Amino acid sequence: MRFYDYARRVVRPTGTLAVALAAAGCTTDLLNVSTPNVLADNAVTGVLGATTIRNGALRSFATAFSGSQDGFLVVSGNLADEIQTTDTFADRYNTDARVATENLGGALNTTYSNLQLARSGLASAIEKWRASAKPDAAAVKDTLSEMYALRAISETFFAEGYCSGVPFSSVADNGDFIYGDPQTTAQILTRASASADSALSNATGTAYRSLAQIAKGRVLLNQGQFAQAATAVAGVATSYRHQIFHSIATTGQNNGVWQGTFVSGSRYNVGTREGTNGIDYLVTPVDPRVPWVASTRTGFDGTSRNLPTQQKYTAQSAPATLADGIEARLIEAEALLNRTQGGSQADRDAMFAALNTLRATGLAAAIAPLPASPTTQAEAVDMLFKERAYWLWLTGHRLGDMRRLIRQYGRAANTVFPVGAILYRPGNTYGSDVNMVIPIREKNNPKFQGCIDRNP
């Protein structure tokens, strides 16, 4: 039998303890003291039980994405050029330095485990929901659509963030653990695409369909299927937003970017012009898409001083945008650039016009238009990805975009990722990582022997 804890982790008694309990005719309820955060599978039947499992899965996803200072949003930005660390622990600064190894543990374990917990929790919640709720009711279908879309996005995070070789394990109804086979990046994207298709097929409401459309478009963009990606997001309103909400109730429910970059002594800091080639995010006058202020904050190491402070997430309870109509417009703009192989001036002009339309309509107050259409494909790609970097700043997109610049547009890694001296670690220079390493604890899976490769 499966057991669920409050965060949707599937657990079961193992080893000599389980044998002893069975022999004695006892339950796993040691000394008859209930464990309030662990429920047996038969205790979560029916719609109420399915709803409980769903709520736990949604909480797990929030934690994995943006609810922890080591959530995907922060850690992917740390490897990319959005965030730098002022920490003194190798699990964080080696990721920033692009030299992480699988045995570091710490934050590497937290990020990976939380993301796997979210993915597996959503899979279990979908299973429970389908078995317990009325399958034809619109509210039931929309709830399924949301969970499928979030599962698609969690799977996409693995493809965008990690080296090739992530396995997806599961727990059977009888409690047996089923070890997953290592998946290539292409296989993970295929898996995410199927989850997004299920989200689309179940959506009845506009908000749920829009989330599913963006999830599908993001997968297709990663697969280099630009025209199909634009078709997938067609009709999503520019004003649409799907947000992950946070709370001041507990530290675990805080917004992770606030926790990691806003307070004094934080372990991270928003970066700009990282290395010698990172994007200049913190411009003056301030771009409204990348709000920041100068400050006298000191980092965790006690020596990094006068750190700039981001103004996108200024409270513990600040929501984080997971998907929005702005992303849909950017996907369409990229498809315009790639209408013909190698690009044409007409394609570049169309992309340029689309970006300026978004500048005019994407915020409450229009942004000044870009001054001139690019005349070469390289200039057009630079313009597009800088606009994506600004519009999608601190939303968990940048690492995937940097990898796509190498994989799909032929850029050299040392022209995309930070290189040279590391600002907050004098005497150290950047390595060559372009993705996050799968931590060594995954080797408990006998099918997993490490990353298949570290390619973009």
DRENDO-1510 file (C-alpha; in Angstrom, 1 decimal, always signed):
<recs>
REC; n; res; u; v; w
REC; 1; MET; +0.0; +0.0; +0.0 .
REC; 2; ARG; +1.2; +3.5; -0.7 .
REC; 3; PHE; +1.5; +6.2; +2.0 .
REC; 4; TYR; +1.4; +9.9; +1.5 .
REC; 5; ASP; +2.9; +12.6; +3.6 .
REC; 6; TYR; +1.7; +16.2; +3.8 .
REC; 7; ALA; +3.9; +17.2; +0.9 .
REC; 8; ARG; +2.8; +14.3; -1.3 .
REC; 9; ARG; +5.9; +12.3; -0.8 .
REC; 10; VAL; +5.1; +8.6; -1.3 .
REC; 11; VAL; +6.5; +6.5; +1.6 .
REC; 12; ARG; +6.2; +3.0; +2.8 .
REC; 13; PRO; +7.7; +0.8; +5.6 .
REC; 14; THR; +10.8; -1.1; +4.5 .
REC; 15; GLY; +13.5; -3.5; +5.8 .
REC; 16; THR; +13.5; -5.2; +9.1 .
REC; 17; LEU; +10.9; -2.8; +10.6 .
REC; 18; ALA; +8.3; -3.8; +8.1 .
REC; 19; VAL; +9.0; -7.5; +8.5 .
REC; 20; ALA; +8.7; -7.2; +12.3 .
REC; 21; LEU; +5.5; -5.3; +12.2 .
REC; 22; ALA; +4.0; -7.8; +9.8 .
REC; 23; ALA; +5.0; -10.8; +11.9 .
REC; 24; ALA; +3.5; -9.2; +15.0 .
REC; 25; GLY; +0.3; -8.5; +13.3 .
REC; 26; CYS; +0.8; -4.8; +13.9 .
REC; 27; THR; +0.2; -1.8; +11.8 .
REC; 28; THR; +2.8; +0.8; +10.9 .
REC; 29; ASP; +1.3; +3.0; +13.6 .
REC; 30; LEU; +4.1; +2.6; +16.1 .
REC; 31; LEU; +2.9; +2.6; +19.7 .
REC; 32; ASN; -0.5; +3.6; +18.4 .
REC; 33; VAL; +0.6; +7.2; +18.0 .
REC; 34; SER; -0.7; +8.6; +14.8 .
REC; 35; THR; +1.6; +10.4; +12.4 .
REC; 36; PRO; -0.4; +13.5; +11.4 .
REC; 37; ASN; +1.5; +14.1; +8.2 .
REC; 38; VAL; +1.4; +10.5; +6.9 .
REC; 39; LEU; -1.8; +9.0; +5.3 .
REC; 40; ALA; -2.3; +5.5; +4.0 .
REC; 41; ASP; -3.6; +5.2; +0.4 .
REC; 42; ASN; -7.0; +4.0; +1.6 .
REC; 43; ALA; -7.4; +7.1; +3.8 .
REC; 44; VAL; -7.5; +9.5; +0.8 .
REC; 45; THR; -10.3; +8.0; -1.3 .
REC; 46; GLY; -13.1; +9.9; -2.9 .
REC; 47; VAL; -13.2; +13.5; -4.1 .
REC; 48; LEU; -12.1; +14.9; -0.7 .
REC; 49; GLY; -9.1; +12.6; -0.6 .
REC; 50; ALA; -8.2; +13.4; -4.2 .
REC; 51; THR; -8.5; +17.1; -3.4 .
REC; 52; THR; -6.1; +16.7; -0.4 .
REC; 53; ILE; -3.6; +15.0; -2.7 .
REC; 54; ARG; -4.0; +17.7; -5.3 .
REC; 55; ASN; -3.5; +20.5; -2.8 .
REC; 56; GLY; -0.3; +18.8; -1.6 .
REC; 57; ALA; +1.0; +18.4; -5.1 .
REC; 58; LEU; +0.3; +22.1; -5.9 .
REC; 59; ARG; +2.2; +23.1; -2.7 .
REC; 60; SER; +5.1; +20.9; -3.8 .
REC; 61; PHE; +5.2; +22.5; -7.2 .
REC; 62; ALA; +5.2; +26.0; -5.7 .
REC; 63; THR; +8.1; +25.1; -3.4 .
REC; 64; ALA; +10.1; +23.5; -6.3 .
REC; 65; PHE; +9.6; +26.4; -8.6 .
REC; 66; SER; +9.7; +29.6; -6.6 .
REC; 67; GLY; +9.1; +28.8; -2.9 .
REC; 68; SER; +12.6; +28.2; -1.8 .
REC; 69; GLN; +15.9; +30.1; -2.1 .
REC; 70; ASP; +17.1; +26.9; -3.8 .
REC; 71; GLY; +14.0; +26.5; -6.0 .
REC; 72; PHE; +14.4; +26.1; -9.8 .
REC; 73; LEU; +13.8; +29.8; -10.4 .
REC; 74; VAL; +16.7; +30.9; -8.3 .
REC; 75; VAL; +19.2; +28.1; -9.0 .
REC; 76; SER; +18.7; +28.1; -12.8 .
REC; 77; GLY; +19.2; +31.9; -12.7 .
REC; 78; ASN; +22.4; +31.3; -10.6 .
REC; 79; LEU; +23.9; +29.0; -13.3 .
REC; 80; ALA; +22.7; +31.5; -15.9 .
REC; 81; ASP; +23.5; +35.2; -15.8 .
REC; 82; GLU; +20.6; +36.6; -13.8 .
REC; 83; ILE; +21.7; +35.7; -10.3 .
REC; 84; GLN; +25.1; +35.3; -8.5 .
REC; 85; THR; +25.8; +33.9; -5.1 .
REC; 86; THR; +27.4; +35.5; -2.2 .
REC; 87; ASP; +27.3; +32.2; -0.2 .
REC; 88; THR; +30.2; +30.4; +1.3 .
REC; 89; PHE; +28.9; +26.9; +0.6 .
REC; 90; ALA; +30.3; +25.1; -2.5 .
REC; 91; ASP; +26.9; +23.7; -3.5 .
REC; 92; ARG; +25.8; +27.2; -4.4 .
REC; 93; TYR; +29.0; +28.9; -5.5 .
REC; 94; ASN; +30.2; +26.0; -7.7 .
REC; 95; THR; +26.9; +26.2; -9.5 .
REC; 96; ASP; +27.4; +29.9; -10.0 .
REC; 97; ALA; +31.0; +29.2; -11.1 .
REC; 98; ARG; +29.9; +26.6; -13.6 .
REC; 99; VAL; +32.0; +23.8; -12.0 .
REC; 100; ALA; +29.4; +21.8; -10.0 .
REC; 101; THR; +29.9; +18.1; -9.3 .
REC; 102; GLU; +27.4; +15.4; -8.5 .
REC; 103; ASN; +28.6; +14.8; -4.9 .
REC; 104; LEU; +28.2; +18.3; -3.6 .
REC; 105; GLY; +24.9; +17.7; -2.0 .
REC; 106; GLY; +23.2; +20.5; -0.1 .
REC; 107; ALA; +21.3; +22.8; -2.4 .
REC; 108; LEU; +21.9; +20.5; -5.4 .
REC; 109; ASN; +19.9; +17.8; -3.6 .
REC; 110; THR; +17.2; +20.3; -2.5 .
REC; 111; THR; +16.5; +21.6; -6.0 .
REC; 112; TYR; +16.5; +18.2; -7.7 .
REC; 113; SER; +14.5; +16.4; -5.0 .
REC; 114; ASN; +11.9; +19.1; -4.7 .
REC; 115; LEU; +11.4; +19.1; -8.5 .
REC; 116; GLN; +11.1; +15.3; -8.5 .
REC; 117; LEU; +8.6; +15.5; -5.6 .
REC; 118; ALA; +6.5; +18.0; -7.5 .
REC; 119; ARG; +6.5; +15.9; -10.7 .
REC; 120; SER; +5.7; +12.7; -9.0 .
REC; 121; GLY; +3.1; +14.3; -6.7 .
REC; 122; LEU; +1.3; +15.8; -9.7 .
REC; 123; ALA; +1.3; +12.3; -11.4 .
REC; 124; SER; -0.3; +10.7; -8.3 .
REC; 125; ALA; -2.8; +13.6; -7.9 .
REC; 126; ILE; -3.8; +13.2; -11.5 .
REC; 127; GLU; -4.3; +9.4; -11.0 .
REC; 128; LYS; -6.4; +10.0; -7.8 .
REC; 129; TRP; -8.4; +12.8; -9.4 .
REC; 130; ARG; -9.3; +10.7; -12.5 .
REC; 131; ALA; -10.3; +7.8; -10.3 .
REC; 132; SER; -12.4; +9.7; -7.8 .
REC; 133; ALA; -14.1; +12.7; -9.6 .
REC; 134; LYS; -16.8; +12.9; -12.2 .
REC; 135; PRO; -14.8; +12.8; -15.4 .
REC; 136; ASP; -17.2; +14.8; -17.5 .
REC; 137; ALA; -17.7; +17.8; -15.2 .
REC; 138; ALA; -16.1; +21.0; -16.4 .
REC; 139; ALA; -14.5; +21.8; -13.1 .
REC; 140; VAL; -13.0; +18.3; -12.9 .
REC; 141; LYS; -11.6; +18.6; -16.4 .
REC; 142; ASP; -10.2; +22.0; -15.7 .
REC; 143; THR; -8.5; +20.8; -12.5 .
REC; 144; LEU; -7.0; +17.9; -14.5 .
REC; 145; SER; -5.9; +20.3; -17.1 .
REC; 146; GLU; -4.1; +22.5; -14.6 .
REC; 147; MET; -2.3; +19.5; -13.0 .
REC; 148; TYR; -1.3; +18.1; -16.4 .
REC; 149; ALA; +0.0; +21.5; -17.4 .
REC; 150; LEU; +2.1; +21.9; -14.2 .
REC; 151; ARG; +3.4; +18.4; -14.8 .
REC; 152; ALA; +4.4; +19.3; -18.3 .
REC; 153; ILE; +6.2; +22.4; -17.0 .
REC; 154; SER; +8.0; +20.5; -14.2 .
REC; 155; GLU; +9.2; +18.0; -16.9 .
REC; 156; THR; +10.3; +20.9; -19.1 .
REC; 157; PHE; +12.3; +22.2; -16.1 .
REC; 158; PHE; +14.3; +19.0; -16.1 .
REC; 159; ALA; +14.9; +19.3; -19.8 .
REC; 160; GLU; +15.9; +23.0; -19.6 .
REC; 161; GLY; +17.9; +22.8; -16.4 .
REC; 162; TYR; +19.6; +19.4; -16.1 .
REC; 163; CYS; +22.1; +17.3; -18.0 .
REC; 164; SER; +20.8; +14.5; -20.2 .
REC; 165; GLY; +20.0; +11.4; -18.2 .
REC; 166; VAL; +17.3; +12.3; -15.6 .
REC; 167; PRO; +15.3; +9.2; -14.6 .
REC; 168; PHE; +11.6; +9.4; -13.6 .
REC; 169; SER; +10.8; +6.8; -11.0 .
REC; 170; SER; +7.4; +6.0; -9.5 .
REC; 171; VAL; +5.6; +4.0; -6.8 .
REC; 172; ALA; +3.1; +1.3; -7.8 .
REC; 173; ASP; -0.3; +0.9; -6.1 .
REC; 174; ASN; +1.1; -1.9; -3.9 .
REC; 175; GLY; +3.9; +0.3; -2.7 .
REC; 176; ASP; +6.7; -1.2; -4.8 .
REC; 177; PHE; +9.2; +1.4; -6.0 .
REC; 178; ILE; +9.7; +1.4; -9.8 .
REC; 179; TYR; +13.0; +2.7; -10.8 .
REC; 180; GLY; +12.9; +4.9; -13.9 .
REC; 181; ASP; +15.3; +4.7; -16.9 .
REC; 182; PRO; +17.6; +7.6; -17.6 .
REC; 183; GLN; +15.9; +9.9; -20.2 .
REC; 184; THR; +17.7; +12.0; -22.8 .
REC; 185; THR; +16.8; +15.7; -23.1 .
REC; 186; ALA; +14.8; +14.9; -26.2 .
REC; 187; GLN; +12.9; +12.1; -24.5 .
REC; 188; ILE; +12.1; +14.4; -21.6 .
REC; 189; LEU; +10.7; +17.0; -23.9 .
REC; 190; THR; +8.6; +14.3; -25.7 .
REC; 191; ARG; +7.2; +13.4; -22.3 .
REC; 192; ALA; +6.5; +17.0; -21.4 .
REC; 193; SER; +4.8; +17.4; -24.8 .
REC; 194; ALA; +2.4; +14.5; -24.0 .
REC; 195; SER; +1.6; +16.0; -20.6 .
REC; 196; ALA; +0.8; +19.3; -22.3 .
REC; 197; ASP; -1.4; +17.6; -24.8 .
REC; 198; SER; -3.4; +16.0; -22.0 .
REC; 199; ALA; -3.7; +19.5; -20.4 .
REC; 200; LEU; -5.1; +20.8; -23.7 .
REC; 201; SER; -7.5; +18.0; -24.2 .
REC; 202; ASN; -9.0; +18.5; -20.7 .
REC; 203; ALA; -9.2; +22.3; -20.6 .
REC; 204; THR; -12.7; +23.9; -20.8 .
REC; 205; GLY; -12.0; +27.3; -19.3 .
REC; 206; THR; -9.9; +30.0; -21.0 .
REC; 207; ALA; -7.4; +30.3; -18.1 .
REC; 208; TYR; -6.7; +26.6; -18.1 .
REC; 209; ARG; -6.4; +26.4; -21.8 .
REC; 210; SER; -4.0; +29.4; -21.9 .
REC; 211; LEU; -1.8; +27.7; -19.3 .
REC; 212; ALA; -1.8; +24.5; -21.3 .
REC; 213; GLN; -1.1; +26.4; -24.6 .
REC; 214; ILE; +1.9; +28.1; -23.1 .
REC; 215; ALA; +3.2; +24.8; -21.6 .
REC; 216; LYS; +2.9; +23.3; -25.1 .
REC; 217; GLY; +4.5; +26.3; -26.8 .
REC; 218; ARG; +7.5; +26.2; -24.4 .
REC; 219; VAL; +8.1; +22.6; -25.1 .
REC; 220; LEU; +7.9; +23.1; -28.9 .
REC; 221; LEU; +10.3; +26.1; -28.7 .
REC; 222; ASN; +12.8; +23.8; -26.9 .
REC; 223; GLN; +12.4; +21.3; -29.7 .
REC; 224; GLY; +13.1; +23.9; -32.3 .
REC; 225; GLN; +9.6; +23.6; -33.8 .
REC; 226; PHE; +9.1; +27.4; -34.1 .
REC; 227; ALA; +6.0; +27.5; -36.3 .
REC; 228; GLN; +4.2; +24.9; -34.3 .
REC; 229; ALA; +5.1; +26.7; -31.1 .
REC; 230; ALA; +3.5; +29.9; -32.4 .
REC; 231; THR; +0.4; +28.0; -33.4 .
REC; 232; ALA; +0.2; +26.4; -29.9 .
REC; 233; VAL; +0.0; +29.8; -28.2 .
REC; 234; ALA; -2.2; +31.6; -30.7 .
REC; 235; GLY; -5.1; +33.3; -29.0 .
REC; 236; VAL; -3.6; +33.6; -25.6 .
REC; 237; ALA; -4.3; +37.1; -24.4 .
REC; 238; THR; -1.3; +39.3; -23.7 .
REC; 239; SER; -2.8; +40.2; -20.4 .
REC; 240; TYR; -3.0; +36.5; -19.3 .
REC; 241; ARG; -1.0; +35.5; -16.2 .
REC; 242; HIS; -0.7; +32.2; -14.2 .
REC; 243; GLN; +0.9; +33.0; -10.9 .
REC; 244; ILE; +2.3; +30.9; -8.1 .
REC; 245; PHE; +1.2; +32.4; -4.8 .
REC; 246; HIS; +3.3; +32.6; -1.7 .
REC; 247; SER; +2.7; +33.4; +2.0 .
REC; 248; ILE; +4.2; +34.8; +5.1 .
REC; 249; ALA; +2.8; +31.8; +7.1 .
REC; 250; THR; +6.1; +29.8; +7.1 .
REC; 251; THR; +9.6; +30.1; +5.7 .
REC; 252; GLY; +8.8; +27.3; +3.3 .
REC; 253; GLN; +5.9; +29.3; +1.9 .
REC; 254; ASN; +8.0; +32.5; +1.3 .
REC; 255; ASN; +8.8; +33.7; -2.2 .
REC; 256; GLY; +12.3; +32.2; -2.8 .
REC; 257; VAL; +13.6; +35.1; -4.9 .
REC; 258; TRP; +12.7; +37.5; -2.0 .
REC; 259; GLN; +14.3; +35.1; +0.5 .
REC; 260; GLY; +17.5; +34.7; -1.7 .
REC; 261; THR; +18.1; +38.2; -3.0 .
REC; 262; PHE; +16.2; +40.9; -1.1 .
REC; 263; VAL; +17.1; +40.6; +2.5 .
REC; 264; SER; +20.4; +41.5; +4.2 .
REC; 265; GLY; +22.7; +38.6; +4.4 .
REC; 266; SER; +21.0; +36.8; +1.6 .
REC; 267; ARG; +22.8; +33.9; -0.1 .
REC; 268; TYR; +22.2; +35.2; -3.6 .
REC; 269; ASN; +22.2; +38.5; -5.4 .
REC; 270; VAL; +20.8; +39.7; -8.7 .
REC; 271; GLY; +23.6; +40.0; -11.3 .
REC; 272; THR; +24.4; +42.2; -14.2 .
REC; 273; ARG; +27.1; +41.8; -16.9 .
REC; 274; GLU; +28.2; +38.6; -15.1 .
REC; 275; GLY; +31.6; +37.5; -16.1 .
REC; 276; THR; +32.6; +39.4; -19.2 .
REC; 277; ASN; +29.5; +38.7; -21.4 .
REC; 278; GLY; +26.4; +38.5; -19.2 .
REC; 279; ILE; +23.5; +40.7; -20.1 .
REC; 280; ASP; +23.4; +44.2; -18.5 .
REC; 281; TYR; +20.2; +43.9; -16.6 .
REC; 282; LEU; +20.6; +46.7; -14.1 .
REC; 283; VAL; +20.6; +49.6; -16.4 .
REC; 284; THR; +20.1; +53.3; -15.6 .
REC; 285; PRO; +17.5; +54.7; -16.1 .
REC; 286; VAL; +15.8; +51.5; -14.8 .
REC; 287; ASP; +14.0; +49.4; -17.4 .
REC; 288; PRO; +10.5; +48.7; -16.0 .
REC; 289; ARG; +10.8; +45.1; -16.8 .
REC; 290; VAL; +13.9; +44.8; -14.6 .
REC; 291; PRO; +13.2; +46.9; -11.6 .
REC; 292; TRP; +16.1; +47.4; -9.1 .
REC; 293; VAL; +17.6; +49.9; -6.6 .
REC; 294; ALA; +21.0; +50.5; -5.3 .
REC; 295; SER; +21.4; +49.6; -1.6 .
REC; 296; THR; +23.9; +49.0; +1.2 .
REC; 297; ARG; +23.0; +45.3; +1.6 .
REC; 298; THR; +25.7; +42.9; +2.5 .
REC; 299; GLY; +25.8; +39.3; +1.3 .
REC; 300; PHE; +26.0; +36.1; +3.3 .
REC; 301; ASP; +29.8; +36.0; +3.0 .
REC; 302; GLY; +30.0; +39.3; +4.9 .
REC; 303; THR; +32.4; +40.8; +2.4 .
REC; 304; SER; +30.1; +41.4; -0.6 .
REC; 305; ARG; +28.7; +44.9; +0.1 .
REC; 306; ASN; +26.5; +47.5; -1.5 .
REC; 307; LEU; +24.5; +44.9; -3.3 .
REC; 308; PRO; +21.8; +46.0; -5.7 .
REC; 309; THR; +18.3; +44.9; -4.7 .
REC; 310; GLN; +15.7; +43.6; -7.1 .
REC; 311; GLN; +12.3; +45.2; -6.9 .
REC; 312; LYS; +10.3; +42.5; -8.7 .
REC; 313; TYR; +9.6; +40.5; -5.6 .
REC; 314; THR; +9.6; +42.8; -2.6 .
REC; 315; ALA; +7.7; +40.8; -0.1 .
REC; 316; GLN; +7.7; +37.3; +1.4 .
REC; 317; SER; +4.2; +36.7; -0.1 .
REC; 318; ALA; +5.0; +38.2; -3.6 .
REC; 319; PRO; +3.5; +35.9; -6.3 .
REC; 320; ALA; +5.8; +34.6; -9.1 .
REC; 321; THR; +4.6; +34.4; -12.7 .
REC; 322; LEU; +4.9; +30.9; -14.1 .
REC; 323; ALA; +3.4; +31.6; -17.6 .
REC; 324; ASP; +1.8; +34.6; -19.2 .
REC; 325; GLY; +0.7; +36.2; -22.5 .
REC; 326; ILE; +4.0; +38.1; -22.8 .
REC; 327; GLU; +5.7; +34.7; -23.2 .
REC; 328; ALA; +3.2; +33.8; -25.8 .
REC; 329; ARG; +4.0; +37.0; -27.8 .
REC; 330; LEU; +7.7; +36.3; -27.5 .
REC; 331; ILE; +7.2; +32.7; -28.8 .
REC; 332; GLU; +5.4; +34.2; -31.8 .
REC; 333; ALA; +8.1; +36.7; -32.4 .
REC; 334; GLU; +10.7; +34.0; -32.5 .
REC; 335; ALA; +8.7; +32.0; -34.9 .
REC; 336; LEU; +8.6; +35.0; -37.2 .
REC; 337; LEU; +12.4; +35.2; -37.1 .
REC; 338; ASN; +12.6; +31.6; -38.2 .
REC; 339; ARG; +9.9; +31.5; -40.9 .
REC; 340; THR; +12.6; +30.7; -43.5 .
REC; 341; GLN; +15.8; +28.8; -43.0 .
REC; 342; GLY; +18.6; +31.2; -42.4 .
REC; 343; GLY; +16.2; +34.1; -42.1 .
REC; 344; SER; +15.4; +36.9; -44.4 .
REC; 345; GLN; +15.1; +40.7; -44.0 .
REC; 346; ALA; +11.3; +40.3; -44.1 .
REC; 347; ASP; +11.5; +37.9; -41.2 .
REC; 348; ARG; +13.7; +40.2; -39.2 .
REC; 349; ASP; +11.4; +43.1; -39.9 .
REC; 350; ALA; +8.4; +41.0; -38.8 .
REC; 351; MET; +10.1; +40.0; -35.6 .
REC; 352; PHE; +11.1; +43.6; -34.9 .
REC; 353; ALA; +7.6; +44.8; -35.4 .
REC; 354; ALA; +6.2; +42.1; -33.0 .
REC; 355; LEU; +8.7; +43.1; -30.3 .
REC; 356; ASN; +7.8; +46.7; -30.6 .
REC; 357; THR; +4.1; +45.9; -30.4 .
REC; 358; LEU; +4.8; +44.0; -27.2 .
REC; 359; ARG; +6.7; +47.0; -25.9 .
REC; 360; ALA; +3.6; +49.2; -26.6 .
REC; 361; THR; +1.1; +46.8; -25.0 .
REC; 362; GLY; +2.9; +44.5; -22.5 .
REC; 363; LEU; +2.9; +46.9; -19.6 .
REC; 364; ALA; +0.5; +49.5; -18.2 .
REC; 365; ALA; +2.8; +52.2; -19.7 .
REC; 366; ALA; +4.4; +51.7; -23.0 .
REC; 367; ILE; +8.2; +51.2; -23.3 .
REC; 368; ALA; +10.1; +53.2; -25.9 .
REC; 369; PRO; +10.3; +51.2; -29.2 .
REC; 370; LEU; +13.5; +49.6; -30.4 .
REC; 371; PRO; +15.1; +52.1; -32.7 .
REC; 372; ALA; +15.9; +50.0; -35.8 .
REC; 373; SER; +15.3; +46.6; -37.3 .
REC; 374; PRO; +18.4; +44.4; -37.3 .
REC; 375; THR; +20.0; +43.8; -40.7 .
REC; 376; THR; +21.7; +40.5; -40.0 .
REC; 377; GLN; +20.5; +37.3; -38.5 .
REC; 378; ALA; +23.0; +37.4; -35.7 .
REC; 379; GLU; +21.8; +40.9; -34.7 .
REC; 380; ALA; +18.2; +39.7; -34.8 .
REC; 381; VAL; +19.0; +36.8; -32.5 .
REC; 382; ASP; +20.8; +39.1; -30.1 .
REC; 383; MET; +17.8; +41.5; -30.1 .
REC; 384; LEU; +15.3; +38.7; -29.6 .
REC; 385; PHE; +17.1; +37.0; -26.7 .
REC; 386; LYS; +17.8; +40.3; -24.9 .
REC; 387; GLU; +14.2; +41.1; -25.1 .
REC; 388; ARG; +13.3; +37.7; -23.8 .
REC; 389; ALA; +15.9; +38.2; -21.0 .
REC; 390; TYR; +14.3; +41.5; -19.9 .
REC; 391; TRP; +10.6; +40.4; -20.3 .
REC; 392; LEU; +11.1; +37.1; -18.5 .
REC; 393; TRP; +13.7; +38.2; -15.9 .
REC; 394; LEU; +13.6; +36.1; -12.8 .
REC; 395; THR; +10.9; +33.7; -14.0 .
REC; 396; GLY; +13.0; +30.6; -14.6 .
REC; 397; HIS; +13.4; +31.0; -18.4 .
REC; 398; ARG; +16.9; +32.3; -18.9 .
REC; 399; LEU; +18.9; +29.1; -18.5 .
REC; 400; GLY; +16.8; +27.3; -21.1 .
REC; 401; ASP; +17.2; +30.2; -23.4 .
REC; 402; MET; +21.0; +30.3; -23.0 .
REC; 403; ARG; +21.2; +26.6; -23.8 .
REC; 404; ARG; +18.9; +27.1; -26.9 .
REC; 405; LEU; +21.3; +29.8; -28.1 .
REC; 406; ILE; +24.0; +27.2; -28.3 .
REC; 407; ARG; +21.9; +24.2; -29.5 .
REC; 408; GLN; +19.6; +25.9; -32.0 .
REC; 409; TYR; +21.5; +29.1; -33.0 .
REC; 410; GLY; +25.0; +27.8; -33.1 .
REC; 411; ARG; +26.5; +30.1; -30.5 .
REC; 412; ALA; +29.7; +29.1; -28.7 .
REC; 413; ALA; +29.1; +28.4; -25.0 .
REC; 414; ASN; +31.8; +30.9; -24.0 .
REC; 415; THR; +29.9; +33.6; -25.8 .
REC; 416; VAL; +26.7; +32.8; -24.0 .
REC; 417; PHE; +27.5; +31.8; -20.4 .
REC; 418; PRO; +29.6; +33.9; -18.0 .
REC; 419; VAL; +33.3; +33.6; -18.4 .
REC; 420; GLY; +36.4; +35.2; -16.8 .
REC; 421; ALA; +36.8; +36.3; -13.2 .
REC; 422; ILE; +34.0; +35.7; -10.7 .
REC; 423; LEU; +33.0; +38.9; -9.0 .
REC; 424; TYR; +32.2; +37.6; -5.5 .
REC; 425; ARG; +35.1; +35.0; -5.4 .
REC; 426; PRO; +38.3; +36.8; -6.1 .
REC; 427; GLY; +40.9; +34.6; -7.8 .
REC; 428; ASN; +38.3; +32.2; -9.2 .
REC; 429; THR; +37.2; +31.9; -12.8 .
REC; 430; TYR; +34.2; +30.3; -14.4 .
REC; 431; GLY; +34.2; +26.7; -15.6 .
REC; 432; SER; +32.3; +25.2; -18.6 .
REC; 433; ASP; +29.0; +23.9; -17.2 .
REC; 434; VAL; +25.9; +24.7; -19.3 .
REC; 435; ASN; +23.4; +22.7; -17.2 .
REC; 436; MET; +22.9; +21.4; -13.7 .
REC; 437; VAL; +24.3; +18.1; -12.7 .
REC; 438; ILE; +22.1; +15.3; -11.3 .
REC; 439; PRO; +23.1; +14.8; -7.7 .
REC; 440; ILE; +24.8; +11.6; -6.6 .
REC; 441; ARG; +21.8; +10.5; -4.5 .
REC; 442; GLU; +20.1; +9.5; -7.7 .
REC; 443; LYS; +22.6; +6.6; -7.9 .
REC; 444; ASN; +20.4; +4.8; -5.5 .
REC; 445; ASN; +18.6; +4.0; -8.7 .
REC; 446; PRO; +20.5; +1.0; -10.1 .
REC; 447; LYS; +19.6; +2.1; -13.6 .
REC; 448; PHE; +21.3; +5.5; -13.2 .
REC; 449; GLN; +25.1; +5.8; -13.5 .
REC; 450; GLY; +25.3; +9.6; -13.9 .
REC; 451; CYS; +24.7; +12.2; -16.6 .
REC; 452; ILE; +24.6; +10.8; -20.1 .
REC; 453; ASP; +26.3; +13.9; -21.3 .
REC; 454; ARG; +26.6; +17.6; -20.3 .
REC; 455; ASN; +25.7; +18.9; -23.7 .
REC; 456; PRO; +23.4; +22.0; -24.1 .
</recs>
